[in-house]
């Protein structure tokens, strides 16, 4: 498709997205006095009426959050428009002040970016002002005062980071930031309605989950590397999945394995962690040596599956995903989600496959874990998740080779935690991955099953847990307890 045609197509898609976004806002604010509209960053920053009310929490964005926003702006600076989210404000009738109800963190960060551009890139601003007959401008929101010490600290720290980063901005990036980056601005006339909106939004599940943000990111990554049909297919498969199941897949399995394998904590998967699932783009200008292998695999598999021989032999080569590997952005991300949903399902069917040998330790372990009376207590669920993540990681890396021994090894390692504590908390599970044998990190480094199956485990010296007689009996029958 010609470049001009692609531009028209992108603008059409953007227009549809705007309509959907405004429609969504209208549906959420049904029955309220509201004024939803798209506002450009320049207009937002020039608004002298905006105030931050006393009830707002401190400014808590970290340099990590700031860099993510800057990376997105630079990445998408060739687009006709880029949506930065929603800004909800409250304005009492007859008053001029607009109080930010939602969107404070992003608005302050945008102000810091504009201030850094004003302070360090004056020549670029003069060039834009000359071309468009507008004066060089300093953001009006920079006049806001912050008495909270945490806000002051984060603002100072983030501003220094932004000053370093805006050196990467050329005139096109500066223009894009002011004139093409937009927010959906909603003004509510009654403060009780503003907070009623949040209750309504939460009750209806309107707030975006981390996986929703990933969906948007990877669809954008497909803009220049996938056909419209591929986009439709990817979105259709995703939309067919239950959102709670998606949240569980990411939060309880994919996120935890990827973080634990590197020796990091992985308690909650939040919007600040979506970078864990961003990787190499198929189409980029920068040539980075580490990415070459992944791009070669990406394009080779596409070419292989499109050869006429595949029409004859019916063989399709799947992409070789690895839980701890470098991700490919775009359509591969959606394929990855389908792949691990299938692998998780296969893992949960292992008990039925092992039933042919009911006397095997592996079968007894899986049967007990699925049936002992206190398995649904919160602490027991945490330990089961620890065991399941180990098993999923092993299947992902070594398949079912020596699977019986792997199940036994992971059971003893995970449930030793249960035996040694009166109650298992999320922090207990998380710390166990970093303090005891570091099984996940060793699995990342393993080249053969023996590297994992040969790990020497520290057995529990004292049993503190209650209501787990079946687990204790299993440890004894497997000769891990006297």
C-alpha positions in Angstrom: 0.0 0.0 0.0 1.3 3.5 -0.8 2.5 5.8 2.0 -0.3 8.3 1.2 -2.9 5.5 1.4 -1.5 4.3 4.7 -1.8 7.8 6.1 -5.4 8.1 5.0 -6.1 4.7 6.6 -4.4 5.7 9.9 -6.4 8.9 10.0 -9.6 7.0 9.4 -8.7 4.6 12.2 -7.9 7.5 14.5 -11.2 9.2 13.7 -13.1 5.9 14.6 -11.1 5.7 17.8 -12.0 9.2 18.8 -15.7 8.5 18.2 -15.5 5.3 20.3 -13.7 7.1 23.1 -16.2 10.0 23.2 -19.1 7.5 23.0 -17.5 5.6 25.9 -17.2 8.8 28.0 -20.8 9.8 27.2 -22.0 6.3 28.3 -20.1 6.6 31.6 -21.4 10.1 32.3 -25.0 9.4 31.3 -27.2 11.4 33.6 -24.5 13.8 34.6 -23.8 17.4 33.6 -20.7 17.0 31.4 -18.8 18.5 28.5 -16.6 15.9 26.9 -14.2 17.2 24.3 -10.7 16.5 22.8 -8.2 19.0 24.0 -4.6 19.4 22.7 -1.7 19.5 25.1 -1.0 23.1 24.2 -4.5 24.2 25.1 -4.4 22.3 28.3 -1.1 23.8 29.4 -2.3 27.3 28.5 -5.5 27.0 30.7 -5.0 29.4 33.7 -8.2 28.2 35.3 -7.0 24.8 36.2 -6.3 24.1 39.9 -5.4 21.1 42.0 -7.8 20.7 44.9 -6.7 20.1 48.5 -8.2 16.5 48.5 -5.9 15.3 45.7 -3.2 12.9 46.6 0.5 13.9 46.2 2.3 13.7 42.9 3.8 10.2 42.9 4.9 9.5 39.4 8.4 8.1 39.3 11.1 8.6 36.6 10.1 5.2 35.3 6.5 6.5 34.6 8.0 9.7 33.1 10.3 7.8 30.7 7.4 5.6 29.6 5.4 8.7 28.6 8.4 10.3 26.8 9.2 7.0 25.0 5.6 6.9 23.8 5.6 10.5 22.6 8.9 9.9 20.6 7.7 6.6 19.3 4.4 7.9 17.9 5.6 11.4 16.8 4.8 10.6 13.1 1.1 9.9 13.8 -1.7 12.4 13.1 -2.8 12.2 16.8 -2.0 10.4 20.0 -4.4 10.0 22.9 -2.9 10.4 26.4 -6.0 9.5 28.4 -8.9 11.3 30.1 -8.8 14.5 32.2 -11.8 14.9 34.5 -12.4 18.3 36.2 -15.0 19.8 38.5 -16.4 23.3 38.1 -19.0 24.7 40.4 -21.7 26.8 38.5 -20.7 30.4 38.4 -17.1 29.7 39.2 -14.1 29.9 36.8 -11.7 27.5 38.5 -11.5 24.0 37.2 -10.4 21.5 39.8 -8.7 18.3 38.6 -10.6 15.2 39.8 -8.7 12.6 37.7 -5.6 13.1 35.6 -3.5 15.0 38.0 -0.3 12.8 37.7 -0.3 13.0 33.9 -1.2 16.8 33.8 1.7 17.7 36.1 4.1 15.5 34.0 3.0 17.2 30.8 3.6 20.5 32.5 7.1 19.4 33.4 7.8 18.3 29.8 6.6 21.7 28.5 8.6 23.6 31.0 11.7 21.6 30.1 11.2 22.3 26.4 10.7 26.0 27.2 13.9 26.1 29.3 16.2 24.0 27.1 14.8 24.1 23.6 14.0 27.8 23.0 15.3 27.8 19.5 12.9 25.0 18.4 10.0 26.9 20.0 11.0 30.1 18.2 11.0 28.1 14.9 7.6 26.7 15.5 6.3 30.1 16.6 7.7 31.8 13.5 6.1 29.3 11.2 2.7 29.4 12.9 2.7 33.1 13.9 2.4 32.2 17.6 4.6 33.4 20.5 7.0 31.1 22.2 5.1 30.0 25.3 5.7 28.9 28.9 3.1 26.5 30.4 0.6 28.4 32.6 0.2 25.3 34.7 3.8 25.8 35.8 2.5 28.5 38.2 0.8 25.8 40.4 2.1 25.6 43.9 2.8 22.4 45.8 3.2 22.4 49.6 3.4 18.6 50.0 7.1 17.5 50.4 6.6 14.2 48.5 5.2 16.1 45.5 8.0 18.6 45.6 10.6 15.9 45.7 9.1 13.9 42.8 8.6 17.1 40.7 12.2 18.1 41.2 13.5 14.6 40.4 11.3 14.1 37.4 12.0 17.6 36.0 15.8 16.8 36.0 15.1 13.6 34.2 12.9 15.2 31.6 15.4 18.0 31.0 17.9 15.3 30.0 15.4 13.5 27.8 14.0 16.5 25.9 17.4 16.8 24.3 16.2 14.0 22.1 13.3 16.2 20.8 13.6 17.7 17.3 11.3 20.3 16.0 8.8 17.7 14.8 8.7 16.0 18.2 8.1 19.4 19.9 5.3 20.2 17.5 3.8 16.8 17.9 3.8 17.1 21.7 1.9 20.4 21.7 -0.4 20.0 18.7 -1.0 16.2 18.2 -1.0 14.8 21.7 -4.5 15.0 23.1 -6.7 14.2 26.1 -10.4 13.7 26.5 -11.4 16.6 28.8 -14.6 16.2 30.8 -16.0 19.0 33.0 -18.5 18.0 35.7 -20.6 20.8 37.3 -21.3 19.1 40.7 -18.6 17.6 43.0 -20.8 14.8 44.2 -21.4 13.8 40.6 -17.6 13.7 40.1 -17.2 11.2 42.8 -20.3 9.4 41.8 -18.7 9.0 38.4 -15.8 7.1 40.0 -18.1 4.8 41.8 -20.0 4.2 38.5 -16.8 3.7 36.6 -15.5 1.1 39.0 -18.8 -0.7 39.2 -19.0 -1.0 35.5 -15.4 -2.0 35.1 -14.7 1.0 33.0 -11.2 1.5 34.3 -8.5 0.1 32.0 -6.7 -3.0 33.2 -2.9 -3.3 32.5 -3.7 -5.9 29.8 -6.0 -3.3 28.1 -3.1 -0.9 27.8 -1.0 -3.7 26.3 -3.7 -4.4 23.8 -3.7 -0.8 22.7 0.1 -0.6 22.5 0.5 -3.8 20.4 -2.3 -2.9 18.1 -0.4 0.4 17.4 2.7 -1.6 16.8 0.9 -3.5 14.1 0.1 -0.3 12.1 2.9 -0.7 9.6 3.7 -4.4 9.8 0.4 -6.2 9.6 -2.5 -6.3 7.2 -6.0 -5.1 8.2 -7.1 -8.8 8.3 -4.3 -9.7 10.8 -5.4 -6.8 13.0 -9.0 -7.9 12.9 -8.0 -11.5 13.6 -5.8 -10.5 16.6 -8.5 -8.3 18.1 -11.2 -10.9 17.5 -9.3 -13.6 19.4 -8.5 -11.2 22.2 -12.1 -9.9 22.6 -13.3 -13.5 22.7 -11.4 -14.0 26.0 -12.9 -13.3 29.3 -11.3 -10.2 30.9 -11.0 -11.8 34.3 -9.2 -14.8 32.8 -6.9 -12.4 31.0 -6.1 -10.6 34.2 -5.4 -13.9 35.9 -3.2 -15.1 33.0 -1.1 -12.0 33.1 -1.1 -11.2 36.9 -0.8 -14.7 38.3 1.4 -16.5 35.7 3.1 -14.6 32.9 4.1 -11.5 34.9 5.3 -13.5 37.9 7.3 -16.0 35.9 9.0 -13.2 33.9 9.9 -11.3 37.0 10.8 -14.2 39.3 13.1 -15.7 36.6 15.2 -12.5 36.9 15.2 -12.5 40.7 12.7 -9.6 41.1 9.5 -9.3 43.2 6.2 -9.9 41.4 3.4 -9.4 43.8 1.0 -7.3 41.8 0.7 -6.6 38.0 -0.2 -2.9 37.6 -0.3 -0.3 34.9 3.2 0.6 35.9 4.5 -2.8 34.9 3.2 -3.1 31.3 6.8 -2.5 30.1 7.4 -6.1 31.1 5.4 -7.2 28.0 6.9 -4.8 25.5 9.8 -5.9 23.3 11.3 -5.7 19.9 9.4 -4.0 17.1 9.4 -5.8 13.7 9.8 -2.5 11.9 12.3 -0.1 13.4 14.9 2.4 12.1 17.4 1.7 14.8 19.6 -1.4 14.2 20.4 -3.1 17.5 22.5 -6.3 17.4 20.6 -8.1 20.2 17.3 -7.8 18.3 18.6 -9.3 15.0 18.1 -12.9 16.1 14.5 -12.2 17.1 13.6 -10.3 13.9 15.1 -13.1 11.8 12.9 -15.7 13.6 9.9 -13.4 13.2 10.2 -12.9 9.5 11.4 -16.4 8.7 8.4 -18.1 10.4 6.1 -15.8 8.4 7.8 -16.6 5.1 8.0 -20.4 5.9 4.2 -20.6 6.7 3.4 -18.7 3.5 5.4 -21.0 1.1 3.4 -23.0 -1.3 4.8 -26.2 0.2 2.7 -25.5 3.3 -0.4 -25.7 1.1 0.7 -29.3 0.3 2.0 -30.7 3.6 -0.2 -28.6 5.9 2.6 -28.0 8.3 2.5 -24.7 10.2 5.5 -23.6 12.3 4.5 -21.8 15.5 6.6 -19.0 16.8 9.0 -20.3 19.5 7.8 -18.4 22.5 9.6 -18.5 25.8 8.2 -17.2 29.1 11.5 -15.5 30.0 12.4 -14.5 26.4 12.5 -11.2 24.5 9.0 -10.4 23.2 8.2 -9.3 19.6 5.7 -6.4 19.5 2.6 -6.5 17.5 0.8 -9.6 16.3 3.3 -11.9 18.1 2.1 -10.5 21.4 -1.5 -11.7 20.7 -0.2 -15.0 19.6 1.8 -15.3 22.8 -1.4 -14.8 24.8 -3.1 -17.6 22.9 -0.1 -19.8 23.2 0.2 -19.6 27.0 -3.6 -19.9 27.5 -3.3 -23.2 25.7 -0.2 -24.2 27.7 -1.9 -23.4 30.9 -4.8 -25.5 29.9 -2.5 -28.4 29.1 -0.8 -28.1 32.5 -4.1 -28.3 34.2 -4.9 -31.5 32.3 -1.7 -33.3 33.4 -3.5 -35.1 36.2 -5.7 -36.9 33.7 -2.7 -37.8 31.6 -0.9 -39.2 34.6 -3.9 -41.2 35.8 -2.7 -44.3 33.8 -0.2 -44.8 36.7 -2.2 -43.9 39.8 0.7 -45.1 42.0 3.1 -42.5 40.7 4.1 -39.8 43.1 3.3 -37.1 40.5 -0.3 -38.3 40.1 -0.7 -38.5 43.9 0.6 -35.0 44.3 -1.7 -33.4 41.7 -4.7 -35.4 43.0 -4.0 -34.2 46.6 -3.5 -30.6 45.6 -6.9 -30.6 43.8 -8.8 -32.2 46.7 -7.4 -31.5 50.2 -10.0 -29.6 52.3 -8.1 -26.4 53.0 -6.9 -25.8 49.5 -9.2 -22.8 49.0 -7.7 -20.8 51.9 -5.9 -17.7 50.7 -2.5 -18.9 51.9 -2.9 -22.2 50.2 -3.9 -20.5 47.0 -0.7 -18.5 47.1 1.4 -21.7 47.5 -0.6 -23.4 44.7 0.1 -20.5 42.4 3.8 -20.8 43.2 3.7 -24.5 42.3 1.7 -23.8 39.1 4.1 -21.1 38.0 7.1 -23.5 38.5 5.4 -26.2 36.5 4.3 -23.8 33.7 7.8 -22.5 33.4 9.2 -26.0 33.2 6.7 -27.1 30.6 7.5 -24.0 28.6 11.2 -24.8 28.6 11.5 -28.6 28.6 8.1 -29.9 27.7 7.0 -33.1 29.5 10.6 -34.6 29.6 11.0 -36.0 33.2 7.7 -34.4 34.1 7.1 -36.8 37.0 10.3 -35.8 38.8 9.7 -32.1 38.0 6.2 -32.2 39.7 7.7 -33.8 42.8 10.5 -31.3 42.9 8.3 -28.3 42.6 5.8 -29.7 45.1 8.4 -30.2 47.8 9.9 -26.7 47.1 6.6 -24.8 47.1 4.8 -26.6 49.9 7.8 -26.5 52.2 6.8 -22.9 52.6 3.3 -23.9 53.6 4.5 -26.4 56.2 6.9 -23.9 57.8 4.4 -21.0 58.3 1.2 -20.5 60.3 -0.1 -18.3 57.5 1.2 -17.7 54.0 0.8 -14.2 52.7 1.5 -12.7 49.3 4.8 -11.4 50.6 5.8 -14.8 51.9 5.3 -16.4 48.5 7.2 -13.6 46.7 10.1 -13.8 49.2 10.3 -17.6 48.9 11.3 -17.2 45.2 14.2 -15.0 46.1 15.4 -16.6 49.4 15.0 -20.3 49.0 17.0 -22.1 46.3 16.0 -19.4 43.8 14.3 -22.1 41.6 13.0 -19.6 39.0 16.3 -18.0 38.4 18.0 -21.4 38.1 15.4 -22.5 35.7 16.2 -19.4 33.5 19.8 -20.5 33.4 19.1 -24.2 33.0 20.1 -25.9 29.7 18.7 -29.4 30.5 16.1 -30.8 32.9 18.9 -32.2 35.1 20.0 -28.7 36.0 16.7 -28.2 37.8 15.9 -31.7 38.9 19.3 -32.0 40.6 18.7 -29.0 42.9 19.2 -29.8 46.5 16.2 -28.6 48.5 16.1 -27.4 52.1 13.5 -29.6 53.9 11.2 -28.2 56.6 12.6 -28.7 60.1 9.4 -27.8 61.9 5.8 -28.0 60.9 3.9 -24.9 62.0 0.9 -25.0 59.6 -2.4 -26.4 60.6 -5.3 -28.0 58.6 -3.0 -29.5 56.0 -2.7 -33.1 57.3 -3.0 -34.4 53.7 0.0 -32.4 52.6 2.1 -33.5 55.6 1.1 -37.2 54.9 2.2 -36.7 51.3 5.6 -35.4 52.4 6.0 -38.4 54.6 5.0 -40.9 51.9 7.5 -39.4 49.6 10.2 -39.6 52.3 10.7 -35.9 52.8 9.6 -36.0 56.4 10.3 -38.7 59.0 
